[in-house]
Amino acid sequence: MTTPLAGREHVCERLLEAVERWKKGAGDVVILSGESGMGKSALLEWLEASVKETIVRVDCRPPVGSFNVSTIQPLQPFGHAIERLYLQGEQTARKRLALNIGMSVLASIPIAGDLFYAVKAISQDVSEYKRETAALQQKKRAAVSECVDTLVRIAERTPFILLVDDGQWSDGQSVEVIRSLTETISDVPLLIVWTVTPSVAQRSNLPMTNLLRSPAVVSRTIALGPIDTAQTASILSSLLPSATITDALVGRLHDRSGGSPGILAEYVRYLQRTGRIDADGTFADDAIDEADIHLGDHPDTDTILRTVPEEDATILSLCAAEGREFTAFLVAALTNTDVLSIIRTLRRIQRTTGMIRSIGMRTRYGIKTTAYEFTQSFAYTYFVHLPEYEERKALHQRIADILAREYAAAELDQVKDQLAGMIAAHSAEADDAVTTERMLTISAEAAVRMGANDVAAHIHQHLLPLYHAPYVAGDADERPVAGETSSSVAGGALQHPPVRDALRTIADMLIAGRAVDALSASMTILAERSDALATGEHVTLLCLAARAAIAIDEYHDALTFLARAEQIHNLSPRDRTTILNVRAAAAMRQQDMDAARTALHEAASLASELPAALQVLTLGNIVILLRRTGDPGIARYERHLRRITSSLAWDGIRADLEL
């Protein structure tokens, strides 16, 4: 074991006690909670250096600009942790881990790096892999429970310690994994040390904030507060073993640092770099007061930053735009140079500044490339904000365009899903609302497929409303029904522009998965403007209300809305067809396939003489019904529907129905 970290000896002692229990098969979750500079990362580095057994460290990805990517990419820290276990193992151990993971875990945890391709290689080819994963995804996924089971299964075979830094940026599903593990981990040889900055969590991560307040986690939390003068003296003696440490110096540095070990270490490095310590280990008591420091909390970094040439600063700004972890592939693409040249440039910057370091080969964006990271958060933040607004906007647009090309070229959905989140973030920073909207929708659909419904709900409720393009999301089987209801609204039955706009808004809410909002808006219009509605508008509004009620399993309300629609006088064939399609949707949701078949048979007889929108609506629901019942005659209906949607260039509908 190495010497305990100066100033945090009691924390090191508690961590070592947890390690000893882990060696005996009793795992635990330890939370290190403290503000920036309080030594959380330093403690992880110390523990990593102290423990010789299998230990894995991952960092939660900080936001891209103001866009927190982690909140829309479920279970990222655990996916990265499993990949690191794979990368750290010998060849035989890697193969064993890949075989142990298998396809089911790939469907429940977002792994798209080297381990992903190792597992995929077990299959004969990409098409076979797709068939296998598609079959797995027919089951309802429960992302949190499957992630917990996977971690437990791996730990039982290969006990390991997981260190997670910057946990305040984690997603809600990862928080639930930690919550679940606190109940069972004592019987599993798995130790998790999770750091969090509480002030950041309070601003942007409500699930993490609530977790930190739970009794089971409070007892496992080590709060890292400011150090006192005695601890300041201990740190100075550790960092400057040959220097003469006076009480006056300790007091002055303690006041300057505010009791922050990180800032104190910055001052020590500054004193060393600027030659303010004499050869005999002494220096003037007023050395700190006379220091030419622009960034009081980061004097050493300030000194380095002022010496970075403009050309290197530009390169580092490009790196920071990608994230605290960045890749040679993307930086080379941004600078229009070859990868080998950019690696040489980054190696030189690493050597001269120490602000970045290579972390070796990683698979990112579906490509094997050398990855790097900023060694400290302040330098990363500095270079993120170095470009002016217009420069940052153009830079993020270029990154989004580069990643969009990789998205288009990717064969596998898992790679596309991970790229979608990054494209959404960079597009948001570039003020490209349309692309952001589209990629957020894809991320929501990916979250639903893997059982991370909380993440999908977060996207729908908090992110998508910031943008205005219409979107489609939710259970893949239900999407065509909702989407075609929207198409029928656009089909021409509406006459009054204000009501038409309101109906489109409600349809968009419904398609986006905001069924409660859609139902509330529908009922408001029914209460306030029912008498002023034309027949087609009234029917469409009641059908939208029924569809929203179906989505939240309020079948009695749905049937009431449909009954009201059927009682309206002078219903047109178009209105009756719309009502019948929603009745079929309700029946299918309740697994009453006979009732659905009856409703769609009648709707089909009416739709044959109606506009194409209603024909596609009815045919789409027929295809869904036949797929669910395994009807061998489905091919004929699929061909007919494919022909109609192709002739009308309705690519989105064809894609939703997988035609």
N, C-alpha and C positions, 0 to 999 in steps of 0.2 A: 504494500500500500504506500502511496505517496503521502507527503506531509499534508495535514489538513489545511484548507484554504485560510489564509490569515484573515482575521476579522469575522469569519463565518465558521469557526471551529465547531460550535454547537450544532450547526446545520449539517456539517460533514459527519458528525457523530451520529445523528439521526439517520442520515442516508446510509451509512455503513451498517447500522443496526438493521435497516430494511434489507440490505444486501445479504446479511448473514441469515435472516429468516428465509429469504428467497433461496439460498443455497440448500436449505433444509426442506424445500418444497412448498413453503408458504409465501405466496405472492402478496402484492399490495399495490395500492395506488397512492403516490405521494404528490401533492400539489405544492409547488414553489410559487408563492404569490408575492409580487413586489413590483414597484414602479421601475421605469427605465433606469439603468445604472446601478441597481441594487444587487447585482451579482448573480442573477438567475442563470444566464448563459455560462458564466465562469464556473458555477457549481456543476453544471452539466459537463463542461470540459474537464473539470477536476475528476468527476466520477468516471468519465469515459477513460481517463488516463489511469485511474486507480484500479479498476476492475479488469481482470484478465479474461473473464468468461465472455460469452457471446453478448455483445451489447450493440444496440442499434440506435442511432440518433437521426431524427428527422426534424425539419422545421416546417411549421405551417406557413403557407405562402401569404405574404402581406398583400394588401390591395394593389391593384394596378391603377394608379391615380386615386380616384375616389371610389373605384369599383372593387368591392371585396369579392374576388373570384372564389375564395374558399367556401363562401356561403352557398354557392350553387353547384359545387362539386363534392358530393357526399363522400365521407370517409377517406378523404385524401391522405391524412397522416398515416392511417393504417395501411392503405394501399402502398404508400411509399415505404413503410416499415417492412412489409413482407418482401418487397422488391430488394431492399437493402440486405435482408437476410439471404436472399438468393445470391446477390452479388458478392457477399462476404464469404460464402461457402466454397469449399473445394468442388471440383467438377462432379464427383460422385454425390456429394451432399446437395449440390444444385439440382441434379437430376432427380434425386429422391424428393426434394421439396417440390419441384415442379409436378411430379407425379402425384404427390400428396395433395397439392392444391386442387388440381383438376378443373373441369369446366364449370362446376357449380359455383365455385368461389369467384371465377371470372364474371359470372352473372350477378354476383351480389356485392363485389368490391371493385371499385374502378381501378384496375391494374392495367396499364397500357404501356409498360416499359419492357425491360429485358425479360423479366419473368413471364410476362404476357406472351411473348413470342416463343419462349421455351415451352410453355404449356400448349400453345397452339401447334407447335411442331409435333406433338404427340399424334395429332390427326394427320391424315394423308394429305389433305390440301385445304385451301381456304373454303371451298364449297362445302366440304364435309364438316369443317369447323363451324360454319354458319348454320348448317342443319342441326348440329348437336346443340349449339347455344340457343337456337330458335326453339327447339323442343323444351329446353330447360326454362326458357322465359315464358312458356305457356303457364307455368305455375305462378301463383302469387308469391312475389318475393317479399321477404322481411329482412331488409338490409341490416338493421342493427343486430338482430338475433343471429343472423348468419355470420356477420363479422365477428361477434363475440365467440361463436362456436369455432370459427376458423382460428382465431388467436389462441384459444384454449387448446385446440387440436395440435397446432404447431408447437406450443409451449410444452405440451406433454411429451412430445417427441424430442424437441430441442429447446430446453429452458433458455430464456433470453430476457434481457433487460431492455426496455424501450424508453428512450429519452425523447420527449417531444417539447421543442422550444416554440415560443410565441403562440401558445395555445389559445390566446384571445382571438386569433384569426380562424379558428376551427369552425366547421359547420355544425349545425344542430344535431345531425346524426352521429357525428363523432362524440359530441357531448353525451348523447344517450348511451353510447358504447361505454364510456367511462362510468356513467351512473350505474349501468347494469353490472359492470365488472366489480364495482365496490361491494356488491352483494355476494359474489362467488369467488373472487380472486384469491382468497386466503387458502383455498385448496388447490391452487394452480401455480406451478413454478414460473410465474410471469410477474415481473416488477415493472411498473410504469411510473416514470417521474415526468410530470407534466408542468410546465411553467406557464404563468399567465400574468399579464399586466392588468390589474383589476380596473383601473380607470378607463382603459380602452374597452374592456369587456362591458363595462356599464354603459358605454356610449353606443356600442355596435353589436353586442352579442348577448342578447337577453337569455338564451338557454344556458350559456356559460355562467352568467351572473347568478341565475337561479340555482345552478349546480353548486356554486361556491357557497351558497347560503344553506344548503341542505346539511343536516346533522352528520350524516355519514361522511361527507367531504370536509366539513369544518374540522373534524377530529384528525383528518389526514393532511391538513394544510399547514405548511410552515410559512409564516408571514415574515418577509424580509423587509425590515424597516431601516431607517438611517443608522449608521454606526456611531458610536460615541468616541470620545477622544482617545480612550485606551485602545479601542479597536483600530482607530486611525494610526496610532503609533505602531501597532502590531503590523499593519499592512505596509507602512513605510519601512519598517525594519526588514520585512520580507522582500520588498522590491528593491531596497537600497541597502544591502547588507554591509557594505563598506563605508557608508556615509555616517556622519555624526548627526543624529536626530535630536534636536533640541526641543524643549517644551514649547518655545515660541514658534518654531516651525510647525510643530504638530497643531497648535492652536490656529495658526494662520491657514494652514491647508484644510483643517477641519471646517473652518468658517467658509473658505472659498468653495469647498466641495459640497457643503450642505449635508455632510454625512453620507454622501453617495460614494461607494467604493469605485464605481466606474469613472466618475469625474476625478477622484483622487488618483487613480491609475493614469489618467490622461495627464495630470499635472506632473506626475513623476516622470513619465516618458518625455514630456516637454522639457523638464529640467535636464534630463540626460541628453536630449537631442541638441539643446542650445548651449551646452557646455557650462551651465551655471553651477555645477558641482566641481569643486577643485580636486586636484589629484589626491590630496590628503583626506578627502571625504567631507570637507566642510564647504559651506557656502554662506553668503551674507543673509542675515535674517530678513532683509528687505528685498531679496531676490524675486520673490513672488510679486510684491507690490510694484516693482519696476518692470515687470514683464510686459512686453509688447504683445498683448493678447486681444484678438478681436472677438473670438468665440469663447466666452468665459468658461463654459462647461466642457469644451473640447479643445484645449490649447494645443495639444500635440497634433491633432488632426488639422487644426487651423494652419499650423506651420507647414504641414505637408501640402494642403490644398493650395496654398499661395505659391507653391513651387511647381505645381503640375502645369506643363505646357498646354496651351489652348488646344492643340491637336489631340493630345491625350484626354483632355477634359471632354472634348466632343465625343470621343470613342466611349468614355465612361458614361456619358449621358445616354448614348445609344444602348449600352448594356443595361443601365438602370431602367430604361423604358420597358425592357422585357420583364424585369423583375429583379428581386434580390438574387435569385438564381437565374443565370442567363446562359446562352449557348453560343458556341463558335458558329454554328450553322446560321443562326438568325442575324448575328452581328455582321457576318460576312455578306449576307444578303442585303442588309441595310447599307453597307458601305460599297456594294458592288465590287467586292474583291474576292479572291479565292480564299478558301478556308485556311489553307496552310499559312498564307500571309497574315491573316487576322490572328491566328494562334501565336505567331511570332510576336506580333504587336502586343497581344494580351500578356504574353510571357514577360516582355520587357516592362510593361506597366506594373505587373505583379512584383517584379524584382525591385523596381525603383520606388514604388509607393507603398507596397504592402496592403493596399486597400482591397485587392481582389485575390482570389486563389483558385487554382484548378481543383476540381473534385473528381476528375477523371471522366471516363466515358459513361454516358447515360443515353438511354433511348427517350427522346423527347419529340413530340409531334409525329411519332411513327418513324423517326430517323435516328440512327446512331450518331452521336456527336459528342465532342468534348464540352463538358459543362463547367461553369465557374460560379462563384458566389462572392458577394461583397463580404468582407471580413467583419464589418461593423455597420450597425444600422444607421449611424449618423452620416457616414460617407455615402451610403446608398441614398438616403433622403436628400442629401445635398445635390447629388447629380440628377436625381429625379426632377428636381425643381430648377435646375440650372437653365434649361432652355426657356425661351419666352413662350407665351401662350400659343401663338401661331406656329412656332416651331414644334411644340409638344403635340399640337393637334395633327400636323402633317406627319410627324414621326409615328404616332399611334395609328394613323391611317395606313401608312406603309406596312407596319407590322401586321395589321389586320388583313391587308391584301396578300401578304406573303403567306400567312397562316391559312387564308381562304383557299389559296392554290393547293396547299397540302391537304386541306379538307376535301377538296374536289377529287384529289388523286387517291385518297385513302380508301382501301377496300373494306376495312373492318369497322363496324359500328362503334366499338369501344374507343378506337382512335378518334373517330369523328366526334364522339360525345365529349372527349376531353378537349379537343380543339375548339368545339363550340363555345365552351365557357371562356376560353382565352380570346377568341374572336369577339365575343360579346363585350368583354372588358375593354379591349383596345378600340373597338368601334364606338363604345360609349364615350371614351376619352376623345375620340375624333369627331364627336357630335354626329355620328352616322346612326340615326335612330332606327332606320329601316333594318339595317343589318343587325343591330343590337337586339331588336325585337325578334327577328327570325332566329338568331342563335340562342336567345333566352328560351324561346319556345322549344327548341331542340333539347336544351338542357333540362327543361321541365319534363319533357317526355322521357328522357333518359332516366331521370330520377324516379318517375313513376314505374318504369320497367324494372328497376332494381329494387323497388319497394321502399324508396326514400320519399314517402309522401309528404313529410314535413318540409323537405327541401322544395318539392314541387309547389307546395302551398305558399312557401315564402316567395318563390319567383312570381307566382300569380298575384299575390296580394300586395307585395311591396316593390317589385321591380318592374313587371310588365305595365302596371298603371302609369309609370313614368313616360311611357312611349305610346304612340297612338295608332300604329298599324294593327289591323285585325289579326288575331292569332288563334291557333287551334291546339289544344292539348288535352290530356286526360287518358283514360283507358283506351288503348288502341282499338278495341272492339266497338267502343261507343262513338269514336270520332266521326265516322261517316254520317251517323244519324244526326248528330248535332250540326255538323258542317252543312248537310243538305237541308236542314231546317233553315239555316241562314240563307242558302241558295234560293229556297222557295220565297223567302222574304224579298230577295232581290229580283224575283221573277216578274213583278209588275202588278201585283194585286193592290199596292198601296197608292193612295191618291194624294194625301195631304203631307207636304214636306216635313212639318214639325213632328208629326206622328211617325213618319217614315224614319226620320233620324233617330227618334227614341227607340223604335223597334230594332234598328241596326245596332244601337248601343247595347240593348238587352241581349241581342243575339251574340254579340262579341263577348259580353260577360259570360254567357252560357258556354260558348265554345272554349273560353279561357279557363273554365273550371270554377268560375265564381258564381255557382248556382244560387247561393243564398242572396247575393246582391241582385242577380237577375230576377229572382222571385219577388224580392222587395220592390224593385223598380216596376215590374209588371203589375203588381197589386196596387201600387200608387197610381199608375195611369188608369187602371180599371176603376178605381174609386173616384178619381177626379175628372176623367174625361170619357167615361164609358158611353154617355149619350151622344157625344160628338164624333164617335168613331164610325167609319164606314164598315160595311159588313166584312170585307176582306181584312181590314185592319183589326177588327174585333176578334175575328177567328184566329188570325196570326198571333195576336197578343195572348189570347187564352192558351194557344198551343205552346207558345214560349213559356208561359207560366207553368203549364203541365210538365213540359220537358225539364224545367228547373226543379220542380217538385220530385220528379222521378230521380234526378241526379242525387238528391239528398234522402232518397228512400221514403218520401212522403206520398205513398201511392194513393191513399184516400183523397188527399188534396188534388193529386194529378187527375184522378177520375172525375172529381167534381168539376175541375176546369174544363175537361173534355165534354162532360155532359152539358155544361153551360154553352159550349161552342156548338154542340149538336142541336140545341134548342133555338138557335138563332134562325129567324125566318129567311127564306129565299137564299139558302146556301147554294153556291155554285159548285160544279164538279171539282174545281180547283180547291175550294175550301174543304169539301168533303175528303178529298185526297190527302190534304195536309193533316186533317184530324185523324184519318185512318193510319197514316204513317206514325204519328205520335202514339196512337194506341198500340201499334205493333212494337214500338220502342219500349213502352211500359210492360207489355207482355213478355218481351225477351228479357228485360231486366228481372222479372219475376220467374224466369225459366218456364213460362207457359208458352211453349213453342206452337201448340195447336191454335191458341188464340191469336198469336202473332201471324201464323200462316193464313188464318181466315181473314184478318184485317188487310194483309198485304195482297191477298187474292182479289179482294174487292177494290183496293186502291189501284191495282194493276189494270183492272178492266176500265177504270175511269181515266187513268193517266195516259192511255194509248192515244187519246184525242187531245191531250193537253200540251202546253209548252214543254220544251226539253228539260227545264229545271225540275219540274215535277216528275217527269219520266226517270231522270237520273236519281232523284230522291227515292222513288219507289224501288227502282232496280237495285240501288245501293243497299237498301234495307233487306231486299230479297237475298242478295248475295251474302250479307252478314248472317241472315237466318240459315241459309243452306250450309254455310261454313260451320256454324255452331252445331248443326244436326248431322253433319257429315254426309250430306246428300250427294250422290254420285252425278246428279244432273246439273251441278253448279257450273260446269265449263261453258255451257250454252249461254247462261245469263252473264257470265264474266265476259265472254266474247262480245255480246251485244252491248254491254255497258262500256267496255273498252272502246268499241267503235264510236259510240255516241260522244264520249268524253274527249276522244282524240279529234273528232271532227270539229268540236267546239273549242279545242285547245284548253280544256279544263285540266291542266296538268296536276294541280294541287289535289283535286278530287281523286284523280287516278292514283296518285301517290298514296293518299290516305287509305284507299281501298286495296292498295298493293296489286294493282292490275298490270 
